[in-house]
Amino acid sequence: MGRPWSVVRGVFVVLCAAGLALAPGAAPAPAVSVSAAEAAPSGGGPSIPRLTDDDGRALTLHGWNVEDKEHRGDAALSAITERHFRDLRSHGFNCARLLVFWDDLEPRRGRYSARYLRTIERILDWAHKYGIKVLIDAHQDVFGPAFGHRGIPGWATRTDGLPFTPHPDDWFAEYFEPAVQRAFTHLYTDPDLQRAQGRMWRLLADRFGDHPAVFGYDLINEPMGELREGEDLPTAARRIEARQLTPMYNRIARYVRTVDRDSRLFIEPTPIVGEGVPTGLGAVRDRRVVYAPHFYNAAMEAGADYDPTAGWIESYERAVTDYPRRRRLPVVIGEWGPLNNELPNMRRFYRDALASLARYSSGWTGYVWCYGGGYCAVDKDGRLRTNKELTAAPYAAAVAGRTHAQTYDAARGRYRFTYDARRGGRTEIALPSDVRYRLVTVSGGAWSDMRAVPPGKPAVVTVWSPRRTRVTVTVSAVTGRGIGPRRERP
């Protein structure tokens, strides 16, 4: 989304006016270890499936959003450089959510920008060079340029003459302006706009579906809609999701599948899920759908510190897991991370948030990979900023089997991963460059392609098992020099 300091204050006020309260609960205690993802509900019932690749390996995506909202026309996306992907890989990340804008791609109806497509392709080439999987995100903020933002082209914006008043200090509140809400209604219901949106996605899928960096498509960022008279926000959100977003996702899926049968389709609810409201989305009838909600708290986005006793993370987790559990869909969080990461309780927040995400999701892309202050993940020198370094930890990126346990003790520099291996198949452990010398040991009759990893370099340790067995991979910090990669077995 990319909010300034106070941007969510408007929606927070609306939520309070709607009478929506966050459920109380006790936050978990801080920990230096992260347990393996547990997708099964505590009370029994169906579990949330893991995201898998074509070989059936369970995947984990850890990455960040990559964007350029400032430049348009011939300069569009020019702020994104090869350095973004080199630094992502250096810190151990394997995924990027790339923001693209329909208004840049099709500035005039039926006229697509060849320059914009070439720029996207160059960015994808950089991602592939550094082993970064890319989710192409059709991004919108407050619908698009007709309201001073980015996303849906002006020619596709219909307001029926309803009023729009800018909120320069709180632009998320602009979603509740009558003209913006009516524009969403027309996008969802007008046949010519439905066709235009479908053709736009078919073009992107046809052009980039075979690119080796492309993993999937996020069909629309943070969709909103029009509230009816007397309707509170949670009720409106569930109606919009059920009656407008679900048909839209099925419609776009049909366009994409005419040219790309394999890439994943990432679908989002409205942002209201962030306040503990389960989505009203229905079935999206495609075999490769991923549920991709965002993980934001209105109070924190308005500048408040994290309150571990408020129970927000627990409330969010209950709300966000309901739909994928019923529909048997994997979960990847498309955006998360507070603006002010240096407040007193933010270290606790990152620990609690990462532990929660590991319980039910197959990964996440934080907001946002840029060099500076605010939401930026890293400073101008490429160092992860205060508390954000907790996101750069070793993790099992691809598992040929079933995860049993996963822990990381940052203080000791010790990572341990245990899984029940299938016969054959490669398991991959991603290690960031930020950790000290790392000695790799493998038990259970398996073997790895590395005995150790030198300091200051990212690595992916590959582990094989010749039979069904429990395997433990341990990566430990050691002292000394001269230890480098070595294949243990041919």
N, C-alpha and C positions, 0 to 999 in steps of 0.2 A: 504494500500500500504506500508506504513512504510518507508518514505523517509528520508535520512539524510539532512543536512542543505541546500545543493545546488542542490538537486537531480532533480528538475523540470526545472532547468535553460535551459537544452537542449531542452526540448519540448517547453518552452517559446520562445526560439530563433526560433525554427521551425515554430511556430504559427505566429510570427511576420514576418518571411520571406514569409509565405503564404499570407500575407496581411490581416490577420484576426484582426479586431479591436474590442474592447469592446464598447458596446453602452454607451453613456453618460447618466447621469441621476442623480437626487438628491436623496441622501440616506434619509430614514426616521429619524426623531428625536429620540434620546434615550428615552426609556420609562421604567418604573418600573413594567409595567404590560404586560402580554402576552394575546392577544385576542384569541378567539377560532379559530380553523382551518376553513378557508373559501375556499372551493374547487372550487366554481363557478367562472368563468372568469368574469372580470369586464365588458367586452363587450357583455355578454350573451353567448349563446351556451352551449354545454354539459359541465358538471362539472366533476371533478375528484372524483371517488367514494372513500369512506372510506374503510379501511381494516376492515373486520368483522369476528366474530367467528361463530360457528355453531348455536348459538342462535340468530344470527342477531345483536349482540351488536357491536357498533363501537369501534374498538380497537386503542389504541395508544401505540407504542413501544418506550421506551426511554432506551438506553443502550450503550454498548461499545464493541469494538472488543477485543477478547481475543486470544492471540497468543503465540507461542514459535517458533521463526525462527532459533534459535541457535542450538538446539539439534536435532540429527538425530538418526536413527537406534533404538537400544534398549532404548536410552534416549529421544526419540522423545516425545514432549509435556510435558516433566518433569518439565518445569518452571511454568506450570499452576497448581495451588493448590486450595484447598477448600477455602482458604482465598479470592481468587478473587471473588467468588460468594457470600460469606458472606458479603464482603464489598460493592459489587454492590447493594445488597438488602438493606444494611444499609443506603446507600445514595438515596434510593428510586427508583433505576433502576429496570426494569423488563425484560430486554432482553440482550443477548450476541450473537455476531457473532463470531463463533468459527472457526479459520483458521485451515484447514487440508490440507495435501499435498499429491498429487497423487504419487510423488516419494517415500514418506515414506510408503504409503499403498501398492504399487505394485512396489517394487524396481527391481524385475525381471519380465519379461512379463509372465503373468498368475499365478504368485506366490504372493498371498496377505499375508500381515503380520498380523498374529493372535494377536501378542502383541500390535500392533498399534490399532487394533479394540478394544481390551480390555481397552486400555488407553483412547480412545475416550469414551467408555461406562462409565468408572469411572468418567470422567469429566462431562458427562451428568447426572450422579447420583448426583453429587454435585450441579449442576444447579437446578435439580428438588427439592432437599432438601430446597433450598432457594427461590423457586418460580420463577426462571429465565427461560424464553423462549429462546431456542437456534436456531439460524440459522447456519446450517453447510455450511461453505464456502469452495469450492474447489479453493484454493488460488494458484496463480502463480505470480511471479515477474520476468520479463524478461524471460519468458517461463519456465526456470527451471535450474537444476544443470549443464546442458551442457554449460551454460553461467555463471556459478558461483552463481546461485540463487536457488530458490525453486519453485516447481510446477510440470511441466510435466516431467515424467521420461526420463533419457537419452536414453533409448531404443526406446522411442517414438519421438525422436528429429531427424529430417531429414533436412539437410541444403543444399544438392546438392553441397557441397564443397565451398559454398560462404564464404566470409571473415567475421570475427568478431573481432572487436577491443574493448577491455574493456575501460570503462570510469569510473575509480575508484572514481573520485570526482563528478560524475554526472550520476549515473547509469540509470536514466530514459531515458537518451539519447541513451542507448544501445538498446532500442526498435527499433531504426531506423537503426541498423546495418543490412546489407543484410542477414546474416545467421539467425538472429532472425526472421526477417520478413518472410523468406522462411519457417522456421519451423512452423509458424502459418498457412501458406497456406497449408502445408501438413496435419496438424492436422484437418483443416476444410474439406479437400477434399479427403484424402486417405481412402478408405473403411475400411482397417484393423485398422487404427487408430480411425476412427469413431466408429467401433465396440468396440474397447478396452476402449474408453472413456465412451461409453454407459454401458458396463459391469461394469466398476468401479462405476458408479453412481447407477446402479441396486443393486450392493453389499451393498453400503452404505444405500440405501433406505430400502433394505430388512432387514438389521441388526438393523437399528435404527428408522425405520418409526413408530414403535409402542411405542417407548420410550416416556414417558409422558413429557419430557423436550423439545422434538424436535418439532419446529414450522414449519420449512421449510428448503429449500436447495438453496443456492446461487450457481448457476451452474458453473460459472467461474469468477474469479476476474479480473477486468479491462482488458478485452480482447483487443488485438491489431491485426494488420495484415500487409499486404504487400502493399506499395505504388507502383503505376505504373508510368512509365516514363512520366513526364510532368503533373502529377496529384498533385494538392495541397492537403494539409492535410484535410481540411473540406470535400472536394469531396471524398477523399479516405475513410474517416471515414464513411460517409453515404453509400458508396458502400459496404464496408466490413460488416457493420451492416445489410444491406438489403440482400446481396447475400450469406454471409457466416455465420454470427452470427444467423440470423433468422432460417435458416435450422438446424443449430446445436442445438439451443434451442428446436425446435420441435422434433428433433431426440432424444435428451436426455430425454425429457418429456415422450416420448413413452416408453423408457426403465424404467424410474422411475415408471410409472403408471402400469407396470406389477406386481409390488409388493406393491406399496403404492398409494392409491387412494386419500388421504386426505391432505397430507402436502403441504404447499405452495411452489411454484417455483419462486425464485427471479432471475430476468434477468437484466443484465447490458448492457449499451451501451459501446462504447469505452470511454476512459477518456476525449476525445476531447469535450464532452458536457460541461465540466467545463469552457470552454472558450466561451460559448454562442452559440454553434452549435447544433441545434436540431438533434436528432438521426434519422437515416434512418431505424431503426428496423421495420420489418413488423409484421404480426399477429403471435403470438405464441398460438396455438390452444389448450388451456387448461383452465379449469374453475377456476383455483386457481393460476393465475400468478400475481406477484407483480413486479412493475418496481422499480429497485434498483440502480439508478445512484449514483456517488460519488460527493462530494461537495468540490472541491479544486480549489484554484486560483493559477495560475502558479507563479505570482510575489510574493505572500505571501509565497509560498512554497520555493522560492529561498531566503527568508530572509527579504523581504520587509514588512513594516508595512501596516495595513489596511488603504486604502484611501476611506473615506466615500463618496467623491464626484465623484469617478470614475465610479460609476454605475454598478460595477461587479455583485453584488447580484441581482439587477434588471434584468440584461442581462441573468444571469444564470437561474433565475426563469422563464423568458419567454421561454428560450430554453428547460428547463427540463420539463415543464408542457405541451408542445405541444403533445407529443406522448401519455402519459397516458390519456389526455383529449379525443383524437381521438379514442383510443382503449378501453376506459372505464376501466382503471386499477388503483388500489390503488398504492401509492408511499411510499416507505420506503428508506431513504438515508442510504446507506451501510457504508460509511466512510465520516468523515469530521473532521475539526479541524486543526489549524495551528501549526507549529512546535514551534515557539517562541510566547507564549501566554502572555508575559509580556511587549511587546512593547506598546508605549503610547496609540495607538488607539484600542488595542485589547479588551478592555472592551466594547467599542462601537461595535466592530465586533460581539462579542458574542450576544449582545442584538439584533443587526440587523439580524444576522443569525437565531437566535431562532425564532424571529418574522416571518421571511420569511418561515422557515420550517413549522411553525404552520399554515400558510395560505394554503398550498397545500398538505402536506404530512401526512401520518399516523404514522410518527415517524422516528427514526434515531438510528444508532449505531455509536458513536464517535470513533475516533482512538487516543489512544489505552489504554486499562486498564492495566497499569503496574505501578511499584513503583520506581520512580526516576525522571529523567529530560527528556529533549527532548519532544517527543509526549506524554509522560506518563500522565495519568489523575490525578494520586495521587502521593504524596511523599512517602518516605519510611515508614512513620508512618500511611499511609492510609488516609491522609487529601487531599481533592481536592485542586489542585494547583491554583495559581492566575488566576482569571477570569473563570476558569473551574467550580468553584462553582456555576456559574449561570445556569449550566445545571441541577443542583439538586434542582428542584422546585416541588411543588405539581402539580399533573396533573390527569386528568380523564383517567384512564387506560382502562376502559370498560364502555360503555354508553348504557343503555337499552332505547334508544330514540334518539332524535336529539339535538345536542349541540346548545345552543343559545348564550352563552357568557362564557368566562373563563378568569379570571384576577388573577394576583398574585402581591401583593405589598410587596416586600422583606423587605423594611425599616420598615413597620408596622407589618410584619408577618401575613398578612391577605390574604387568598385565597378564591375566590368566584367562584362557578361553577353553571351555570343555564342551564337546559335542559328541553325539552318537552318529558316527559316520555311516554313510551308505558304502556299499562295495564300489570302489572307484570314485572318481570325481575330485575336483580341485576345490579346496577351501582356501579363501584369500583373507589375510589379515592386513589391514591398512595401518601403517605406522607414520605419524607425522614427524617432521624434522626437528620438532621442538624438544624431544625427549633425549636424554643422554645416551651413551653407548648402550646397545641392546644385545644381550645374549639370548639366542632363541633355542629352546629345548622342546622336544616333542615326545610324547609317550603314547602307549597303546598300539605299538607296532606300525605307526605311521612315520612319515619322514617329510622333511621340508627342503626347499631349495636354498635356504639360508641358515647358516649357523649363527651369524651375528650380522648386525647392521652398523655401519660406521656412523659417527656423530654428524649432526647437521644435515642429514639427507633423509628425504622421505623414502619409504619402501613399502612394497607389498610382498608379504611372506606367503608363499604358496605351500599348502600341505596336502599330501596324498595319503590315502589309506587303502590297502589292498583288500580289506575285508570289512564286514560290519563289526564295529568295535567302538568303545568309548575312547576318544582322543582328547588329550589335554595339551594345549600349546601355551608355553610360558615365555614371556619376553621380560627380561630383567635388566636393570641398569647395572653396569659393571664399570670398573675403573681401568685405566691403562690405555695403551695405544697399540696400533698395529692389528686390530681385529677388523676383518672385512668379510664380505659375503663369500660363502663357500657352499657349493652344492654337496649335500651329504650323500646322496645316492645318484647314480646315473639315471 
